Amino acid sequence: MARLLRLSSSPRADHSHTRKADALPNTKTTTAAWRAKPTWYQVSTEDRTINPELERFLAKRMNTTTIELDSSHVSLVSHEGNRGFDSACRGPQ
């Protein structure tokens, strides 16, 4: 995950992605995706940046499938390889 974050934040020599991005300011969103599609939310129980109670409130308001990790704000980095979220997204097998 850390590698993915590093790669996604580095400048790209190939600017072919800008054509689609140029259209974004002219595109209007009519419905929030989380209102119409299944969504998942991961609460970081040790988060000191966003209060975990607020995270739970937002997840409940969005009617999401929610998991909780004993983690700080950067759970995707500190829990790299944790399959809890992947399992939650796939649902019961």
trRosetta pair geometry for C-beta under 8 A, 3 or more apart (Angstrom, degrees):
i j d omega theta_ij theta_ji phi_ij phi_ji
1 4 5.5 -51 -151 34 37 114
1 5 6.5 37 152 -19 67 102
1 76 5.1 -151 176 158 148 88
1 77 6.0 -148 104 -97 118 47
1 80 4.2 -148 23 -115 112 100
1 81 7.8 -126 -10 -27 107 56
2 5 5.7 -51 -150 35 34 112
2 6 6.3 34 151 -19 65 106
2 77 5.5 75 -80 -134 89 91
2 80 6.3 -54 -17 -75 88 149
3 6 5.7 -57 -149 38 31 112
3 7 6.2 27 155 -16 67 109
4 7 5.8 -57 -144 40 29 108
4 8 6.0 22 161 -15 66 112
5 8 6.0 -60 -141 40 25 106
5 9 6.3 10 163 -9 63 114
5 76 7.8 130 -56 110 124 119
5 77 7.0 -28 -5 -83 153 105
6 9 6.3 -70 -147 42 24 100
6 10 6.5 29 157 -34 63 108
7 10 5.9 -53 -147 20 31 112
12 15 6.8 150 98 -77 102 50
12 17 7.0 54 70 20 158 125
14 17 7.4 82 115 -6 88 90
15 18 4.9 -7 173 -3 89 122
16 19 6.7 -30 -178 5 52 109
17 20 6.3 -55 -171 39 55 105
17 21 6.2 51 139 -19 78 114
18 21 5.1 -62 -143 46 42 115
18 22 6.0 55 156 -35 73 97
19 22 5.9 -47 -153 20 27 114
19 23 7.6 23 151 -16 56 100
20 23 6.1 -57 -165 28 39 110
20 24 7.5 57 142 -40 64 92
21 24 5.6 -30 -163 -3 46 120
22 25 7.7 -50 -180 20 40 98
23 26 5.8 -74 -166 50 54 105
23 27 5.9 58 141 -37 84 110
24 27 5.5 -59 -143 27 35 115
29 32 7.1 55 154 -82 128 48
31 35 5.5 -110 177 64 98 127
31 36 5.6 59 132 -24 134 127
32 35 4.8 93 71 -8 87 105
32 36 7.8 160 87 3 52 87
33 36 6.4 -82 -156 49 37 92
33 37 5.2 -23 173 27 81 121
33 39 7.6 119 117 -77 88 117
34 37 6.8 -70 -106 58 26 80
34 39 4.5 6 -130 -47 88 157
34 62 4.8 -37 160 -156 137 112
34 64 7.2 -40 -156 -74 115 102
38 65 7.2 16 -179 -5 98 112
39 62 5.8 -64 82 150 144 120
39 63 7.7 94 49 84 106 65
39 64 4.6 -68 99 -111 93 98
39 65 7.3 178 95 23 46 75
40 64 5.7 131 -126 -177 17 109
40 65 4.9 -32 -108 70 77 93
40 66 7.3 160 -164 -85 60 35
40 67 7.5 7 -175 3 105 95
40 85 7.0 123 142 -163 139 86
40 88 5.8 126 -144 118 132 111
40 89 5.3 -75 -33 -90 160 80
41 55 7.2 170 162 175 118 88
41 58 7.1 -180 -146 103 153 92
41 59 3.8 -157 82 -112 154 106
41 62 6.6 116 -46 67 136 134
41 64 4.1 84 -4 102 106 157
41 65 7.5 159 22 77 69 44
41 66 4.8 -21 69 -106 94 83
41 67 7.9 176 89 28 50 59
42 66 7.4 161 -90 -157 27 63
42 67 5.4 -16 -114 68 74 89
42 68 7.4 148 -165 -101 60 25
42 69 6.1 13 -179 -2 108 110
42 75 6.5 -140 131 86 129 151
42 85 5.4 -32 -78 -100 133 118
42 88 8.0 148 -83 54 89 153
43 47 7.8 -112 178 -1 63 129
43 52 5.5 81 178 -152 108 89
43 55 4.4 139 -123 120 87 129
43 56 5.7 27 -104 -68 147 73
43 59 6.5 -77 -58 -21 104 149
43 66 6.2 32 -15 -176 106 110
43 67 7.3 -161 26 95 77 41
43 68 4.5 -26 69 -108 104 79
43 69 7.3 170 82 24 53 64
44 47 3.9 95 91 -50 109 107
44 50 7.7 90 51 64 109 97
44 52 6.6 -125 83 -94 53 96
44 55 7.0 160 33 -61 66 173
44 68 7.9 163 -88 -157 13 65
44 69 5.9 -25 -111 69 59 93
44 71 4.6 -80 -141 84 94 88
44 72 6.2 5 170 128 133 13
44 73 6.0 158 87 -97 162 28
44 75 4.7 -153 -96 -43 114 126
45 52 5.2 46 -130 -113 41 154
45 68 5.4 59 -51 179 108 109
45 69 6.7 -157 4 86 90 39
45 70 5.3 -38 53 -107 122 49
45 71 6.9 90 35 32 71 53
46 52 7.8 42 -20 -53 15 130
46 70 6.1 53 -19 -175 113 59
46 71 5.8 -157 40 95 103 16
46 72 5.1 -54 101 -78 102 54
47 50 5.3 -24 146 61 137 70
47 51 7.2 179 95 -114 104 9
47 52 5.5 139 41 -62 103 80
47 55 6.8 87 42 -28 151 142
47 71 7.5 26 -57 100 77 68
47 72 6.0 113 -98 -168 48 41
47 73 4.8 94 -136 -78 88 66
48 72 6.8 -30 11 -145 88 92
48 73 6.8 -84 44 -36 60 107
49 72 8.0 76 -1 172 100 83
49 73 4.1 38 18 -91 125 145
50 54 5.9 -112 174 77 85 123
50 55 5.8 95 125 -57 113 100
50 73 6.7 114 17 -116 85 101
51 54 4.3 88 70 3 93 105
51 55 7.1 -160 96 -7 50 83
52 55 5.2 -48 -147 35 40 117
52 56 6.3 43 153 -20 68 100
52 68 7.9 56 -159 -137 122 111
53 56 5.6 -50 -149 35 33 112
53 57 6.4 38 150 -21 64 105
54 57 5.5 -51 -147 35 34 115
54 58 6.3 34 154 -18 66 104
55 58 5.9 -55 -148 37 29 110
55 59 6.3 29 154 -19 64 108
56 59 5.7 -56 -146 38 30 112
56 60 6.2 29 156 -19 65 107
56 66 7.4 81 -126 -172 65 159
57 60 5.9 -57 -148 37 27 109
57 61 6.3 26 155 -18 64 109
58 61 5.7 -57 -146 38 30 111
58 62 6.2 20 157 -11 65 111
59 62 5.9 -63 -147 44 28 105
59 64 4.8 -86 -162 48 79 119
59 66 4.5 72 168 -92 145 129
60 63 7.3 29 180 -74 35 41
60 64 7.9 -85 -67 31 20 81
60 66 7.8 -29 -62 -33 60 149
65 88 5.7 170 134 169 117 101
65 89 7.6 156 82 -93 135 41
65 91 7.7 -96 -120 -88 166 82
66 88 8.0 -67 118 -172 10 146
67 84 5.5 166 168 147 153 108
67 85 6.0 -152 50 -94 143 62
67 88 4.6 -118 -41 -61 127 158
69 75 5.1 110 82 -149 143 139
69 79 5.9 -69 -170 -42 148 165
69 82 6.9 72 -120 140 134 164
69 84 6.6 152 -84 72 101 148
69 85 7.9 -37 -48 -50 126 100
71 74 7.8 -116 162 75 109 43
71 75 3.7 84 123 -107 150 99
71 78 5.6 160 -148 80 108 126
71 79 5.6 -65 -94 -30 143 123
72 75 6.8 178 66 -63 47 68
72 78 6.3 81 39 0 94 158
74 77 4.5 -16 153 34 108 115
74 78 5.7 104 98 -13 84 100
75 78 5.8 -65 -130 52 33 99
75 79 5.1 -6 180 17 75 118
76 79 6.9 -55 -110 57 17 85
76 80 7.0 55 161 -81 51 68
77 80 6.2 -10 -159 -47 30 101
79 82 3.9 -16 163 -9 104 137
79 84 7.9 -37 162 28 139 114
82 85 6.8 70 107 6 97 92
83 86 4.7 -56 -159 46 68 118
83 87 5.6 74 140 -28 86 99
84 87 5.8 -57 -149 35 27 110
84 88 6.4 27 154 -19 63 107
85 88 5.6 -52 -147 35 34 113
85 89 6.4 35 153 -21 65 105
86 89 5.8 -57 -152 34 30 112
86 90 6.5 24 154 -15 64 108
87 90 5.9 -60 -149 38 32 108
88 91 7.6 34 178 -71 32 40
90 93 6.9 13 129 -69 119 90
